[in-house]
Amino acid sequence: MKTTKKNKTNKLLSKNIIRNGKRVRLERLIFDLSKTRDDQRNKIKQQADKLKSRNQQLRNGAKKQIHSEAQIQIRMKEISEQREELLHVTRVGKLAEFVSSLAHEISQPLTAILSYAQAAQRMLAGRDPELEKILSYIIHDDQRAAEVIQRLRSLLKKSTPEMKPLDVNNLINETVMLIATDATVRNDTLKIELEDNLPLIRGDRIQLQQVVLNLISNSFDALEGSQGIREILIRTKRLDNDRIMVEVKDSGCGIPPQNISKLFTHFFTSKPDGLGMGLSISRSIIEAHGGRLDVNNNPGSGATFYFTIPVNKKDV
């Protein structure tokens, strides 16, 4: 009887051991499968990340390629524009040489006209007052024309800057005389308001005349097509103890707001045949003289270019 119970107990234990062994194997199998699944997920995630990274690299590479091609196109356009500007500068240089030679040729007949008029004036002295008056006009205009040509040749002459004490009002008057005929042809009015008793400045007369001429020339262009008052006002005034201000104000079309910040950069121009160097060179000249060149639109119409120039302390 005892033996039978013992056998039953052993059988139960054996079944439990087998059952537990199967459970352990099953649990191990489940664990292995779960681990395999996690490994596969990790591998898939890693591969997906690599593909995503590679895809981003390809996109970035494509963007860089597009950007590089765009930059190349922009640079090629800039080079083409600079080549055209260089050719234009060369043509302007040749024209300057031609004008200088022409001025030299014109000065000779002007000298002869002056000599003949002065000889006639001496011969007819006291005979006919009206004729003497006409001869004096001829002599005066001849001398003025010769002076204009001399100043024109000075402007075109290549020379190193010559810094000297200057009367800014005299410089303005001389410059206006150079361009007065052009203003008459254009039907524009040139006005000047010069403050009295200004102290001397120190600078290169030719370079400063070049700046004033360029500002007046820009004002001429701004008045093209204007239906209202065609007027340019050139004004000087003492800004403070250390600076004098020169203003060139026109009643033209004004400057588009988006262009004001670009006006003084190299090769920027709003003119179809413009070089885009005048204002840039003018600002460089004024800054080399210790001043500042800038521009503002007028409240009504037109624009005002203005520059400051230091007072020559040595001559005050």
Secondary structure, DSSP 8 states (H G I E B T S, - for coil): -HHHHHHHHHHHHHHHHHHHHHHHHHHHHHHHHHHHHHHHHHHHHHHHHHHHHHHHHHHHHHHHHHHHHHHHHHHHHHHHHHHHHHHHHHHHHHHHHHHHHHHHHHHHHHHHHHHHHHHHHHHTTTT-HHHHHHHHHHHHHHHHHHHHHHHHHHHHS-----EEEE-HHHHHHHHHHHHHHHHHHHT-EEEEEE-TT---EEEEHHHHHHHHHHHHHHHHHHHTT--S--EEEEEEEE-SSSEEEEEEEE-S----HHHHTTTTSTT--SSTT--S-HHHHHHHHHHHTT-EEEEEE-SSSSEEEEEEEEB-GGG-
